[in-house]
Amino acid sequence: MRLELTPARPIVPLVGVFGTALFTSAFLLFWIQPLFAKATLPYLGGTPAVWTTAMVFFQAALLAAYGYAHWSCRLLPPVLQVGLHGLIILAALFFLPIGIRWQFDPAWHPVVQFLLVLTTSIGLPFFAIAATAPLLQRWFSRTGHASSDDPYFLYGASNLGSVLALVAFPFVMEPSFRLAQQNWLWSFGFCVLGVLILACALLSIPRVGATLRPAPSSTTRNAGRSTWFDRGRWIILAMVPSSLMLGVTAHITTDLAPFPLLWVVPLALYLVTYVIAFSRGSGRLLRLAYVVTPYVLALVMVVFVAGVMNVFTSVLLHLLLFFLMALVCHGELVRHRPQVAQLTEFYFFMSLGGVLGGLFNGLFAPIVFNGIYEYPIAIIAAAALRPGAKDGGPKKWARDIAWPTVVLVVGMAFNYANTRYGFGSAARYVTAAYLGGIAIMVFAFKERPLRYGLGVLAAFVAFSSSGKKTNTLYEERSFFGVYRVAESRDGQFRQLISGTTTHGIQPIDPTRWRDPVSYYSKAGPLGQLFAALHREGRPTARVGVAGLGLGSTLCYARPGEKWTVFEIDPLVVRLARDTRWFHYWSECFDPENFRLHMGDARLTLQDEADGALDFLMLDAYNSDAIPIHLMTREALALYLRKTAPEGIIAFHISNRHLDLARVVAGLAADAGLQARIQHHGKADTETTGATASHWVVVARRMDILAPITAGDAWKDLKPGPSPLVWTDDYSNLISVLH
């Protein structure tokens, strides 16, 4: 029998001290990621390379921290573990308060610079905090507490801190504090965490009064050392929920409801599943999730194809399915956890699974897939991981493959019959019976994980090739989202759409290929502006456009004018140039008088000479994820520096969810500028292609604006009693939600 030296029982409530330390570490960990990423926006812009680099860095640093925790616990005695981690925390104090500790150089590649910024600015503090969760749980196992044999329940406290930080940043921290203030608050929290870790260390180190007690015995569930089969299972059970979380986020924010901050909900639910799975007494909830999941999945498969529910109900249904599947996977992860001696190893491979899930969705999927296909792939994988009967010999394994094949054949046969012959007036009822029948067949496979997973795969393949009529002509994906080219129902217009946001419309009639429509129609605010500028003889020889779209605005150019377009997404440029779909570029782009700058508009605009533009048009705000760094005091100062003294700045602020007029009003007043706004609500999409739009024009003096914004449609834009001024150091998205 192996014996361990165990500390004498202290009076201090151990669970409270360790739980508070773990809660604080997780809160700081989830706070620093959006905090520091936002601080770098003005320097590096919002390109996908930057955000992918941030994701990879944080996940790699977390994995490295878990690796350090594992190897230090494996190779070092407890006293040296505490000493080493204490030295790391002391070294991290030299990086406080957190801030950017790197001089940006335009000659350096932005990804390389960002990695250096992250490493030199927050690398060591992040590493020190990330290693805390596995270390403290391992140290707790040496305290002699009644629960020390199974300290995994403390992971629930850690994830509670993550959930709170996730919700607090957009709803409390960002509205209440500037970035500089948050940097100091975070640094103070780090110091508090250091004290808590010291307390945990003192409580876990054997001292006078310690006694010998038997070491925790291996459970029959995971006796002895972990095998590579165990490690592979931990990786997969962590990877699939991670991928599923990112997949459902992309699906609901791209295809269903592109609402700001909606991404918070799936991530919060993901963390809550960890809290539940690692908590004591969660058995009933886990069993309930196991029972309910097949019913919800059957309903989701039907909704995926039929689209019979409203957006709100559909979003709730997808979130419910994600929550249940992630909970089942995490429940299995906890069920297969090892004895406490392999605790740090378990967390390392669990972290590796989370990293792989993030890399699959964040790097692999945007390159390989045209649509959000990683979401159904994760659903299929989660279905196959469902616990159930796995025995039965070769015959049952053969049936696990044969029955899903039947589902696929039935689905393909229906699709062929529907495409070739149709079902006339009975089509609605036949389709409903088909969808319901497939869902019921797959539901019947639920007790056999392999059969169930393959059945879900067969159903998705059959449904995806169901021949459903659609107006989508082409679909492609970039790191910024999924774009599709669609044709209007009456066949008069083509549109470029991302999720539910229309980025441009063009008439199909060749005689109208040079007519700007949608937000840029001649009857709308932008058309009125150009007409007035030309009528008044005002200089527009030098025009800048931030955001290409289809290139509709290019057709306002006149001979001899010099236009500069700033666009961040290469796919948008490629689609605008593709004459199979659109013709604004081919009809209106003049290579001698037009320049195209690829990259973040705020960064590329800095390369222009001061006073180089007579008219600057900012058309980057109609998506759900607006680039906040293009709408700050510092950004406006840049725009003013690049425009001539008589220059005009036009903001296109059409947005379904955000009242951006308040932001522009506050910025204009703060800079001593004059601003006028027009809410053009006359949509005539069916006839002319015009859509409702909202534009604000800004200039240094009213005598510059008055002649070109005459008429009742234009109104003076003044800030309210509490002006809202966004800066690089402060912005509050919540305050401008409709």
C-alpha positions in Angstrom: 0.0 0.0 0.0 1.4 3.4 -1.0 1.3 6.2 1.6 1.2 10.0 1.1 2.2 12.7 3.6 -1.0 14.7 4.2 -1.3 18.1 5.8 -3.0 18.4 9.1 -6.5 19.6 8.7 -6.6 23.4 8.7 -9.4 25.5 10.1 -9.6 27.6 7.0 -12.4 26.5 4.6 -10.3 24.8 1.9 -13.0 24.5 -0.7 -13.8 28.2 -0.4 -10.2 29.3 -0.8 -9.4 27.0 -3.7 -12.8 27.7 -5.3 -12.3 31.5 -5.1 -8.8 31.2 -6.6 -10.1 29.1 -9.5 -13.1 31.4 -10.0 -10.8 34.5 -10.1 -8.3 32.9 -12.5 -11.0 31.9 -15.0 -12.6 35.4 -14.8 -9.3 37.1 -15.5 -8.5 34.6 -18.3 -11.8 35.3 -20.1 -11.6 39.0 -19.5 -8.1 39.6 -20.9 -8.8 38.0 -24.3 -11.5 40.5 -25.6 -9.9 43.3 -23.7 -6.5 43.0 -25.3 -7.8 42.1 -28.8 -9.9 45.3 -28.7 -6.9 47.4 -27.7 -4.9 46.3 -30.8 -7.7 47.0 -33.3 -6.5 50.6 -34.2 -3.0 49.3 -34.9 -3.7 46.1 -36.7 -7.3 46.4 -38.1 -9.9 43.7 -38.3 -8.4 41.4 -40.9 -9.1 37.7 -40.5 -5.3 37.0 -40.2 -5.3 39.1 -37.0 -8.2 37.4 -35.4 -7.1 34.0 -36.4 -3.7 34.8 -34.9 -5.3 35.9 -31.7 -7.3 32.7 -31.5 -4.3 30.4 -32.2 -2.1 32.3 -29.7 -4.6 32.1 -26.8 -5.4 28.5 -27.4 -1.7 27.6 -27.9 -0.8 29.5 -24.7 -3.5 27.6 -22.8 -2.3 24.3 -24.1 1.3 25.2 -23.2 0.2 26.2 -19.7 -1.6 22.9 -19.2 1.4 21.1 -20.4 3.6 23.0 -17.9 1.2 22.1 -15.1 1.2 18.5 -16.0 5.0 18.1 -16.3 5.7 20.1 -13.2 3.3 18.0 -11.2 4.8 14.9 -12.7 8.5 15.7 -12.2 8.7 18.1 -9.3 7.9 17.6 -5.6 5.1 19.8 -4.2 7.4 22.4 -2.6 9.3 22.9 -5.9 6.0 23.1 -7.8 4.9 25.9 -5.6 8.3 27.7 -5.8 8.4 27.5 -9.6 4.8 28.7 -10.1 5.5 31.5 -7.6 8.5 32.6 -9.6 6.4 32.7 -12.8 3.8 34.9 -11.0 6.4 37.2 -9.7 8.0 37.5 -13.1 4.5 38.3 -14.6 4.1 41.2 -12.2 6.8 43.1 -14.2 4.3 43.1 -17.1 1.6 45.0 -15.1 -0.3 47.0 -15.7 -1.1 45.2 -19.0 -0.7 47.3 -22.1 0.8 47.2 -25.6 4.6 46.8 -25.2 5.6 46.9 -28.8 6.3 49.7 -31.2 4.3 49.0 -34.4 6.4 49.1 -37.6 4.6 49.1 -40.9 7.5 47.2 -42.5 6.8 44.2 -40.4 4.2 41.6 -41.3 1.0 42.2 -39.2 0.7 38.6 -38.1 4.4 38.5 -36.9 3.9 41.8 -35.2 0.7 40.6 -33.5 2.4 37.5 -32.2 5.2 39.6 -30.8 2.7 42.1 -29.3 0.8 39.3 -27.6 3.9 37.5 -26.3 5.7 40.6 -25.0 2.6 42.3 -23.5 0.4 39.6 -21.9 2.2 36.3 -22.7 3.6 35.6 -19.2 0.5 36.8 -17.2 -1.8 34.8 -19.4 0.4 31.7 -19.1 0.6 32.0 -15.3 -3.2 32.3 -15.0 -4.0 29.5 -17.5 -1.9 27.0 -15.6 -3.7 27.8 -12.3 -6.8 25.5 -12.9 -5.0 22.2 -13.2 -2.3 23.1 -10.6 -4.7 24.2 -7.9 -6.9 21.1 -8.4 -3.8 18.9 -8.1 -2.6 20.8 -5.0 -6.1 20.4 -3.5 -5.8 16.7 -3.8 -2.9 16.8 -1.3 -4.8 18.8 1.4 -6.4 15.9 3.2 -9.9 17.4 2.6 -12.8 14.9 2.4 -13.1 15.7 -1.3 -9.4 15.6 -2.1 -9.6 12.2 -3.7 -11.8 13.7 -6.5 -11.1 17.4 -6.9 -12.7 17.6 -10.4 -15.7 19.4 -9.0 -13.6 22.5 -8.5 -13.5 22.8 -12.3 -17.1 23.9 -12.1 -16.1 27.0 -10.0 -13.5 27.8 -12.7 -16.1 27.7 -15.5 -18.5 29.9 -13.4 -15.8 32.5 -13.5 -15.5 32.2 -17.2 -19.3 32.6 -17.7 -19.4 35.7 -15.5 -16.4 37.3 -17.3 -18.0 36.5 -20.7 -21.2 38.2 -19.8 -19.6 41.0 -17.8 -17.3 42.3 -20.5 -19.9 43.5 -23.1 -22.6 44.3 -20.5 -20.7 45.7 -17.6 -17.0 46.3 -18.2 -17.2 47.8 -21.7 -20.0 50.3 -20.9 -18.6 51.3 -17.6 -14.8 51.5 -18.0 -12.3 52.7 -20.5 -9.6 50.3 -21.7 -7.0 52.0 -19.6 -9.1 51.6 -16.5 -9.9 48.0 -17.3 -6.1 47.4 -17.7 -5.6 48.6 -14.1 -8.5 46.7 -12.8 -7.3 43.5 -14.5 -3.8 44.0 -13.1 -5.3 44.5 -9.6 -7.2 41.3 -10.0 -4.0 39.5 -11.0 -2.4 40.6 -7.8 -5.4 39.4 -5.8 -5.1 36.0 -7.6 -1.4 35.8 -6.7 -2.3 36.2 -3.0 -5.0 33.5 -3.4 -2.6 31.1 -5.1 -0.1 31.7 -2.3 -2.8 30.8 0.3 -3.7 27.6 -1.7 0.0 26.7 -1.8 0.4 27.1 1.9 -2.6 25.0 2.6 -1.4 22.2 0.4 2.2 21.9 1.5 2.8 19.2 4.2 3.9 20.7 7.5 4.1 19.9 11.2 1.1 17.8 12.3 0.9 16.0 8.9 -0.1 12.3 9.0 0.4 9.4 6.7 -2.7 8.2 4.9 -3.3 5.7 2.1 -3.0 7.3 -1.3 -6.2 7.5 -3.4 -6.8 4.1 -4.9 -7.4 3.7 -8.6 -11.0 3.2 -9.6 -11.9 0.3 -11.8 -13.0 2.9 -14.3 -9.5 4.1 -14.9 -7.0 2.0 -13.0 -3.3 2.5 -13.5 -1.7 4.8 -16.1 -3.8 6.3 -18.8 -3.6 4.6 -22.2 -3.5 6.4 -25.6 -7.1 5.1 -26.1 -8.0 7.1 -23.0 -6.2 10.2 -24.2 -7.8 9.9 -27.6 -11.2 9.7 -26.1 -10.6 12.8 -23.9 -9.4 14.7 -27.0 -12.5 13.7 -29.1 -15.0 14.3 -26.3 -13.6 17.8 -25.8 -13.1 18.6 -29.5 -16.6 17.9 -30.7 -18.4 20.3 -28.3 -15.8 23.0 -29.0 -16.5 22.6 -32.8 -20.2 22.4 -32.2 -20.2 25.6 -30.2 -18.4 27.5 -32.9 -20.6 25.9 -35.6 -23.9 26.8 -34.0 -22.6 30.3 -33.4 -21.7 30.7 -37.1 -25.1 29.2 -38.2 -27.3 31.3 -36.0 -25.4 34.6 -36.5 -24.9 34.0 -40.3 -28.0 32.2 -41.5 -30.7 33.0 -38.9 -30.4 36.1 -36.8 -27.2 38.2 -37.2 -27.8 40.2 -34.0 -24.9 41.9 -32.2 -23.5 40.0 -29.2 -25.6 36.9 -30.0 -22.3 35.0 -30.1 -22.2 35.4 -26.3 -25.1 32.9 -25.8 -23.5 29.7 -27.3 -20.2 30.3 -25.5 -22.0 30.9 -22.2 -24.0 27.7 -22.7 -20.8 25.8 -23.6 -19.2 26.9 -20.3 -22.4 26.1 -18.4 -22.3 22.5 -19.7 -18.8 22.2 -18.1 -20.1 23.6 -14.9 -23.0 21.0 -14.8 -20.9 18.1 -16.0 -18.2 18.6 -13.4 -20.6 19.4 -10.5 -21.6 16.8 -8.0 -25.1 15.6 -8.2 -25.4 16.3 -11.9 -26.4 12.7 -12.7 -30.1 13.4 -13.2 -29.5 16.4 -15.5 -27.1 14.3 -17.6 -29.6 11.4 -17.9 -32.3 13.9 -18.9 -30.0 15.4 -21.6 -29.3 11.8 -22.8 -33.0 11.0 -23.1 -34.2 14.3 -24.7 -31.4 14.8 -27.2 -32.7 12.4 -29.9 -36.1 14.1 -29.9 -34.6 17.6 -30.3 -32.2 16.4 -33.0 -35.0 14.8 -35.0 -36.9 18.2 -34.9 -33.7 20.1 -35.9 -33.1 17.9 -38.9 -36.6 18.6 -40.2 -36.3 22.3 -39.5 -33.0 22.4 -41.3 -34.7 21.4 -44.5 -38.3 22.6 -44.2 -37.6 25.9 -42.5 -41.1 25.8 -41.0 -40.3 27.8 -37.8 -39.9 31.5 -37.2 -36.4 32.8 -36.6 -36.7 33.1 -32.9 -38.0 29.6 -32.4 -35.4 28.2 -34.7 -32.5 29.9 -32.9 -33.8 28.5 -29.6 -34.1 25.0 -31.0 -30.5 25.0 -32.4 -29.2 26.4 -29.1 -31.1 23.7 -27.1 -29.7 21.0 -29.3 -26.2 22.3 -28.9 -26.6 22.6 -25.1 -27.9 19.0 -24.8 -25.2 17.5 -27.1 -22.4 19.4 -25.4 -23.7 18.4 -22.0 -23.8 14.7 -23.0 -20.2 14.9 -24.4 -18.9 16.6 -21.4 -20.8 14.2 -19.2 -19.0 11.4 -20.9 -15.7 13.3 -20.5 -16.3 13.4 -16.7 -17.4 9.8 -16.6 -14.1 8.7 -18.1 -11.9 11.1 -16.1 -8.8 9.4 -14.6 -7.7 9.0 -11.0 -6.3 12.1 -9.4 -2.7 11.1 -10.2 -3.5 11.7 -13.9 -5.5 14.9 -13.3 -3.1 17.3 -15.0 -2.7 15.0 -17.9 -6.4 14.8 -18.3 -6.7 18.5 -18.5 -3.9 18.8 -21.0 -5.5 16.4 -23.5 -8.9 18.0 -22.8 -7.4 21.4 -23.7 -5.8 19.8 -26.8 -9.3 18.7 -27.9 -10.7 22.2 -27.4 -7.8 23.6 -29.5 -8.3 21.1 -32.3 -12.1 22.0 -32.4 -11.2 25.7 -32.6 -8.6 25.1 -35.4 -11.0 22.9 -37.3 -13.7 25.6 -37.4 -11.5 28.7 -37.4 -8.8 27.7 -39.9 -9.8 24.5 -41.8 -13.5 25.1 -42.4 -13.3 28.7 -44.0 -10.6 27.4 -46.4 -12.3 24.1 -47.4 -16.0 24.7 -47.1 -18.3 27.1 -49.0 -21.0 27.0 -46.4 -21.2 26.4 -42.6 -20.8 22.7 -43.1 -18.7 22.2 -40.0 -21.9 22.6 -38.0 -23.7 19.5 -39.3 -20.4 17.6 -39.2 -20.1 18.4 -35.5 -23.8 17.3 -35.0 -23.0 14.0 -36.7 -19.9 13.5 -34.5 -21.8 14.3 -31.3 -24.5 11.8 -32.3 -21.9 9.1 -32.8 -20.3 9.8 -29.4 -23.7 9.2 -27.6 -23.3 6.5 -25.0 -25.1 3.3 -25.9 -24.8 -0.4 -26.6 -21.5 -0.9 -28.6 -21.3 -4.7 -28.4 -23.1 -7.3 -30.4 -20.5 -8.7 -32.7 -20.0 -8.5 -36.5 -23.7 -8.9 -37.3 -24.7 -5.9 -35.4 -21.7 -3.9 -36.7 -22.9 -4.8 -40.2 -26.4 -3.6 -39.4 -24.9 -0.3 -38.0 -23.8 0.4 -41.5 -26.6 -1.2 -43.4 -29.5 0.6 -41.8 -28.1 4.1 -42.4 -27.5 3.0 -46.0 -31.2 2.3 -46.3 -31.9 5.8 -45.0 -29.7 7.3 -47.7 -31.2 5.2 -50.5 -34.8 6.1 -49.4 -33.8 9.8 -49.3 -32.2 9.7 -52.8 -35.1 7.8 -54.3 -37.5 10.4 -53.0 -35.3 13.3 -54.3 -35.2 11.6 -57.7 -38.9 11.1 -57.8 -39.6 14.7 -56.6 -37.3 16.2 -59.2 -38.3 14.0 -62.1 -42.1 13.7 -61.6 -43.1 16.0 -58.7 -46.1 15.3 -56.6 -48.5 17.9 -57.8 -51.0 19.2 -55.2 -50.0 16.5 -52.7 -46.3 17.6 -52.7 -46.7 19.4 -49.3 -48.0 16.3 -47.6 -45.7 13.9 -49.3 -42.7 16.0 -48.4 -43.9 16.2 -44.8 -44.3 12.4 -44.6 -40.8 11.9 -46.2 -39.1 14.3 -43.7 -41.0 12.8 -40.7 -40.3 9.2 -41.9 -36.5 9.8 -42.2 -36.4 11.5 -38.8 -38.2 8.6 -37.2 -35.9 6.1 -38.8 -32.8 7.9 -37.5 -34.4 8.3 -34.1 -34.8 4.5 -33.9 -31.0 4.1 -34.2 -30.3 6.1 -30.9 -29.2 3.1 -28.8 -26.4 2.2 -31.2 -23.9 5.2 -31.4 -22.3 4.2 -34.7 -25.6 3.5 -36.4 -27.1 6.7 -35.0 -24.2 8.9 -36.2 -24.2 7.3 -39.6 -28.0 7.7 -39.7 -27.7 11.4 -39.0 -25.0 11.6 -41.7 -27.3 9.8 -44.2 -30.2 12.1 -43.4 -28.2 15.3 -43.8 -26.8 14.0 -47.2 -30.3 13.1 -48.4 -31.8 16.4 -47.2 -29.0 18.5 -48.7 -29.7 17.0 -52.1 -33.4 17.2 -51.8 -33.7 19.5 -54.9 -35.3 22.2 -52.8 -36.0 25.2 -55.1 -33.7 28.1 -54.3 -32.7 31.4 -55.9 -29.1 31.0 -54.9 -26.9 30.9 -58.0 -23.5 30.8 -56.4 -22.0 30.5 -52.9 -18.5 30.9 -51.5 -16.9 31.5 -48.2 -14.1 33.7 -46.8 -12.9 34.4 -43.3 -15.4 37.2 -43.1 -18.4 35.0 -43.8 -20.4 33.1 -46.4 -21.5 35.1 -49.5 -24.1 34.0 -51.9 -25.2 35.4 -55.2 -29.0 35.2 -55.4 -31.6 36.2 -58.0 -34.8 38.0 -57.1 -38.1 36.0 -57.4 -39.2 38.1 -60.4 -35.8 37.6 -62.2 -35.1 41.3 -62.4 -32.2 41.7 -60.0 -29.2 39.9 -58.6 -28.0 40.3 -55.0 -24.9 39.7 -53.0 -26.0 38.4 -49.6 -24.1 37.4 -46.5 -26.4 35.6 -44.0 -29.4 37.9 -43.9 -27.5 41.1 -44.9 -27.8 42.4 -48.4 -24.5 43.9 -49.6 -25.7 45.1 -53.0 -28.2 44.7 -55.8 -27.8 45.0 -59.5 -30.4 44.9 -62.3 -30.1 41.9 -64.7 -31.3 44.1 -67.7 -28.0 45.1 -69.6 -29.4 48.5 -70.2 -29.4 49.2 -66.5 -26.0 47.8 -65.7 -24.7 51.3 -64.9 -27.6 52.2 -62.7 -26.8 52.2 -58.9 -29.6 50.7 -56.9 -30.3 49.3 -53.4 -28.7 51.7 -50.7 -27.0 53.7 -53.5 -29.9 54.5 -55.8 -30.1 57.9 -57.5 -33.3 58.6 -55.7 -31.7 57.9 -52.3 -29.5 60.1 -50.1 -26.2 59.1 -51.9 -27.7 59.8 -55.3 -29.0 63.2 -54.1 -25.6 64.1 -52.7 -23.8 63.4 -55.9 -26.4 65.2 -58.0 -26.2 68.3 -55.7 -22.4 68.3 -55.7 -22.3 68.2 -59.5 -25.1 70.8 -59.7 -23.3 73.1 -57.3 -20.0 72.7 -59.1 -18.4 71.4 -56.0 -15.1 69.6 -56.4 -15.3 65.8 -56.3 -12.2 65.1 -58.3 -10.8 63.0 -55.5 -13.1 60.4 -53.9 -12.4 57.7 -51.4 -14.8 54.7 -50.7 -14.3 52.4 -47.7 -16.2 49.2 -48.6 -16.6 48.1 -52.2 -19.7 45.9 -52.1 -20.8 45.2 -55.7 -19.1 48.4 -56.8 -22.4 50.3 -57.2 -20.9 53.6 -56.1 -18.3 53.4 -58.9 -20.9 54.3 -61.4 -21.2 57.8 -59.9 -17.7 58.6 -61.1 -17.3 61.2 -63.8 -14.4 61.4 -66.4 -11.3 62.8 -64.9 -12.1 62.0 -61.3 -9.7 60.0 -59.2 -11.3 57.3 -57.0 -9.7 55.2 -54.3 -11.5 52.1 -53.0 -10.6 50.5 -49.7 -11.8 46.9 -49.3 -10.8 44.3 -46.7 -12.2 41.1 -48.2 -10.6 39.7 -51.4 -13.7 37.5 -52.0 -15.9 40.6 -52.3 -13.6 42.1 -54.9 -13.5 38.8 -56.8 -17.3 38.5 -56.9 -17.8 42.1 -57.9 -15.4 41.5 -60.8 -17.1 38.3 -61.9 -19.2 39.2 -64.9 -21.2 36.0 -64.6 -23.1 37.7 -61.8 -22.4 41.4 -61.7 -21.4 44.2 -64.0 -20.8 47.4 -62.0 -17.1 46.8 -62.0 -16.8 45.9 -65.7 -19.0 48.8 -66.7 -17.8 51.6 -64.5 -14.2 50.8 -63.3 -11.6 52.8 -65.1 -8.1 51.4 -64.3 -6.5 54.8 -65.1 -8.7 56.7 -62.6 -9.4 54.1 -60.0 -7.2 52.6 -57.4 -8.0 49.6 -55.2 -6.3 49.2 -51.8 -6.8 45.8 -50.0 -6.8 45.8 -46.2 -8.5 47.4 -43.2 -9.7 50.9 -44.3 -8.3 52.7 -41.2 -4.9 51.3 -41.8 -4.8 51.7 -45.6 -6.2 55.2 -45.4 -3.2 56.3 -43.4 -1.1 55.8 -46.5 -3.0 58.5 -48.3 -1.6 62.1 -48.4 -3.2 64.6 -46.0 -5.9 66.6 -47.6 -6.0 64.1 -50.5 -9.7 63.6 -50.7 -12.6 65.9 -51.5 -15.3 63.3 -50.7 -14.9 60.3 -48.3 -17.6 57.7 -48.2 -17.7 55.2 -45.4 -19.8 52.1 -46.2 -18.9 49.5 -43.7 -21.5 49.6 -41.0 -24.6 47.8 -42.3 -23.5 44.4 -41.1 -24.4 43.0 -37.6 -20.7 43.0 -36.7 -19.7 46.6 -37.3 -16.0 47.6 -37.2 -16.1 49.8 -34.1 -12.5 51.0 -34.7 -13.8 52.8 -37.9 -16.3 54.9 -35.8 -14.2 56.4 -33.0 -12.8 59.9 -32.2 -9.4 58.8 -33.4 -10.8 57.4 -36.7 -12.7 60.6 -37.4 -9.6 62.6 -36.8 -7.9 60.5 -39.4 -10.8 61.1 -41.9 -10.6 64.8 -41.3 -6.8 64.8 -41.8 -7.1 63.0 -45.1 -9.9 65.2 -46.5 -9.5 68.7 -47.9 -10.7 71.7 -45.8 -13.9 71.9 -47.9 -14.2 68.1 -47.9 -17.2 66.0 -47.0 -17.5 62.8 -45.2 -20.5 60.5 -45.7 -21.4 57.7 -43.3 -23.7 54.9 -44.5 -25.3 53.9 -41.2 -28.2 51.6 -42.4 -28.4 48.9 -39.7 -31.3 46.8 -38.4 -30.0 46.5 -34.9 -27.9 49.6 -34.0 -28.7 53.3 -33.8 -25.4 54.5 -35.2 -26.8 58.0 -35.7 -26.2 58.6 -32.0 -22.5 57.7 -32.4 -21.9 59.9 -35.4 -23.8 62.8 -33.8 -21.6 62.5 -30.7 -18.4 62.3 -32.7 -19.3 65.3 -34.9 -20.2 67.5 -32.0 -17.0 66.4 -30.2 -14.9 67.4 -33.2 -16.8 70.7 -33.7 -18.3 69.5 -37.0 -21.7 70.0 -38.7 -23.8 66.9 -39.5 -27.0 66.3 -41.4 -28.9 63.0 -41.7 -31.5 61.5 -44.0 -33.6 58.5 -43.3 -34.7 57.3 -46.7 -37.5 54.9 -46.1 -38.9 54.6 -49.6 -38.0 51.0 -50.7 -39.0 50.0 -54.2 -37.1 46.8 -54.5 -39.5 45.1 -56.9 -39.5 47.9 -59.5 -36.3 49.9 -59.2 -34.2 47.9 -56.8 -34.0 50.8 -54.3 -33.9 49.9 -50.6 -34.4 52.0 -47.5 -31.1 53.6 -46.3 -29.8 56.0 -43.7 -26.9 58.4 -44.5 -25.1 61.1 -42.5 -22.9 63.7 -44.0 -20.3 65.6 -42.0 -18.3 68.7 -42.8 -16.3 71.4 -41.0 -18.9 74.2 -41.6 -22.6 74.3 -42.3 -22.1 76.5 -45.4 -20.3 73.5 -46.9 -23.3 71.2 -46.2 -26.3 73.5 -46.7 -26.2 73.7 -50.5 -25.9 69.9 -51.0 -28.4 68.9 -48.3 -31.2 71.3 -49.1 -34.8 70.1 -48.8 -37.0 68.6 -46.1 -35.5 65.2 -46.4 -32.2 66.2 -44.7 -32.3 67.1 -41.0 -29.7 68.6 -38.7 -28.1 65.8 -36.6 -27.4 67.0 -33.0 -26.3 64.9 -30.0 -28.8 64.3 -27.3 -28.5 65.5 -23.7 -25.9 62.7 -23.0 -23.6 62.7 -26.1 -22.1 59.4 -27.0 -18.5 59.6 -28.0 -16.7 56.4 -28.9 -12.9 56.3 -28.7 -10.2 53.7 -29.2 -10.3 53.5 -25.5 -14.1 53.3 -25.0 -17.1 52.0 -26.9 -20.5 50.7 -25.7 -22.4 48.6 -28.2 -25.3 48.0 -25.7 -26.1 51.7 -25.6 -27.0 51.9 -29.3 -29.1 48.8 -29.6 -32.5 49.5 -31.1 
